[in-house]
Amino acid sequence: MANLQPIQLTTGEREYFPGVQQIKYEGPASDNPMAYRYYDEHKVVAGKTMREHFKFAVAYWHSFCGTGGDPFGAATKNFPWLTSQDPIGQARDKMDAAFELITKLGLPYYCFHDFDLIAEGDTLAENEKRLQAIGAYAGEKMKASGVKLLWGTANLFSHPRYMNGAATNPDFAVVAHAGAQVKMALDLTIQLGGENYVFWGGREGYQSLLNTDMKRELDHMARFLHLAKDYARSEGFKGTFF
């Protein structure tokens, strides 16, 4: 069990959710829409507090990355934390908004894909530089707030390069790129004390069984996962893989 700390309200230079105070437990009789009616983080159930039972985490991608677009129309959301033209500045603004929301909710965890935190660059070297920069800022925010990282992962599906998969892509250059991206995501998760790491193969698979050797493809994917797991363990990661 992680050593959960009290959550401290943490904002940046700008308040993104003005007028919203930290959400508190007020009980089932409360008619306050900005209060918890049933979740009392301090209530002990079967020997543990509700906060220990329920590892509620704010998902970075749903909360701060959704554009409001759909297959029939363009983006409809204009978030105030996305106005900076500098990718690192924009990522810091987004993180200010994120930790303001997380701490106003009083939740102990958050989780992310690598490029939820900061826009992807044109090269792996640029991506590493960007992730290191926002990772350092995330560490400052976590220390100030008491919020912990429940899990990290790599986005191996959004970029067009992954249209035919990542670990199972027929182009080994794409497989290698995915491996480098997972390595950086693992480094970031370890740096921030993440409790878990997630593999989500959103585009893994095959186009047709007519030209697919399933055993070979599964062996390739298993090799990819084992290499990632072995690397993480060699770097001291003791968390769970999903």
N, C-alpha and C positions, 0 to 999 in steps of 0.2 A: 504494500500500500504506500502510495506517495505521501510525503509529508506536506500536506496542504496548508498553505498559509492564509491568513485573512486577506481578503482582496481589498486593495487600496485604489480609490478612484484615480485614474491616470489619464490626463489630457495633454494635448500638445499646445502649441502657441495659440491655436484657434479651437474653439469649442464647436464641434460639428452637430451635436444634438442638444442645442440650448433648451432650457426649460425642463429637461428630463433629469430627475434626480436618481440616485441609486435605488433600484427596485428592492423593496423589503417584503418580508412575510407579514401579512395582516390577518390571515385566518379566513375560513370559509365564509364568514358573514360579511366580509369586505365587499363593497361595490366599487372599489377603486380599480380602474382598468390598468393602472400602472403599479400593481402590487401582486405578490404571489399569494394565492388563496390556499394552496395545498402543499406547495414545496417549502418546507421549513428546514433549512440546511442544518440546523442544530438539533433537530429531533432525532432521538436515538431509536432505531428499529433493529431488533435482533442483534444488538451489541455494537452497531455502527451508526453513525449519523447518516442522515439522508445525503449529505454532501459526499460522504465516502461511498455510499451505495451507487449514486448516480453521477457518473463522470460526464456531466453535461459540458459540451464544447461548442464554441461558435465556429462554424465552418467558413473559412475565409472566402471560398469561391462563391457560395450562395449569397453571402451577406454583403460582399464588397466588389465582386467582379461581374455580376450579372448585368447585362446591358438593357434588358427589357425587349430585345429583339426576338423574332421568331421566323420560321420559314416564309412567312407572308409579309414581313415588314422589317424595317431597319430598327436600330437601337432607339429607345425612347427615354432612357434614363441619363440625366446629366448630373453625375455626382460631384459635389463641391471639392472632393479630395483628388479629382483627376484633372485639375486645371493646369498644373505645372507642365511645362514642355520638357523639363529635365527628367529622365526616367528615374533617377535615384531620388530626386526631390519629390516626384509624384508618389513614389513608393513609400517615402517617409510620411507624406501627408495621409496616404491610405492607412498606414500603420497607426498614425495618431488617431484617426477615426475608428479604427478597429479596436484599439485598446480602450478608447473612451466608451464604446458600446459594450465591450466585454465586461469592463469593470462596473459600468452602470447596471448591467444585468447581474453582477455579482457572481459570475460563473468562473470556475477554477481552471478551465482549459480552453485552448483553441487548437485548430488543425489546418493544414494547408497543403496545396501542391506548390512546387517550387516557383512556378511562374504566376501563381496567384499573388505572390508577394511583390513581384517586380516584373516589368515587361521583359520578354525574351529579347536578347540581342541578336546580332548577325553572326557571331562566332561563338564557339565554346569558350574561348579565352575571355570574351566580353561577358558571357553569361556567368562565368566563375567570378569575375570582378564584381558584377552587380549583386550576385547572391552573397558574397562576402560582405559587401557594404550594408545590405539590408539585414543580413544576419547579425551584424554587430549592433545595429539599431534595435532589432528585436530583443537581443539580450538585455539591452538597457531598459526597454519597456517591461520585460518580464521581471527583472529585478525590482523595479519601482512598484509594480502592481501586485506581485505575488501570483500572477497567472502563469500556468505551466503549459508546455506543449504536449498534447495527447498523442499526436502522430504527425509525421510528415510523409510526403510521397512525391514522385516525379510525374509531371503531366506528359505522358507518352501517347497522346491521342489527338490533341487539338491542332498541332502544326500539320500542314499538308504532307510533310515528309513521312508521316505515320499513317497515310491512308491505307497502306497494306500491312499495318502492324508495326511493332517495335522489335521485340525479341524474336518474333516469327516472320519478320520482313524478309522477302527473298533477296533484297539488296543488302550485302553485308556492311556497306558504308552506313546504312541506316541503323543496323543492329549495333555497330560500334558507337555511333552517336548516342543511341539510347543508353548504352552502357556507361558512357561518360556522363550523361545527364543523371542517371541513377546514382553514380558515384558522388556527384556534387550534392544531390538531394540527401544522400545518406550523411555526408559530411556536415551538412547544415542541421539535420535532425540531431546528430550526435552533439554538435556544438551547443545546441539549445536545450539539451537534456531531454529530448523527446522520449516518451515512454514506449512508443511503438513505431513501426514503419510499415507502410501499406504498399503492396504491389497491386495496381489496378490496370488490367490489360484491356482497356476499353476497345481497342481495335485489333487485338490479337486474333489469330484464326487463319482462315483460308478462303479463297474465292470459289474453288470447286474441288470436289473429291476426285475429279477426273485426272488432275495433275498434281495430286498431293499425297505424299507418303506420311501418313498420320504419325506413325511411330517416330520417324525421323524428326518431324516438326515438334512433337512433344519432348523428344530428347533435347532438341536445341533449346526449347524454352526452359526446360528443367536445368540445363547447364547454365543458362543466363541467371536464373534465380539462385542457384547454388553459389555462383561466383559473387553475386551481390551479397548474399548472406555471409559468405566467408570473409569478404572484405569488411563488412560491418563489424563482425566479431573480432577481426584482427585490430580494428580501431577502438575496441572497448565497448561496443554497443551491447547492452545486456537486455534490451527490450524484446518485445514479441513482434514477429512478422505476421502480417495478414495478407 
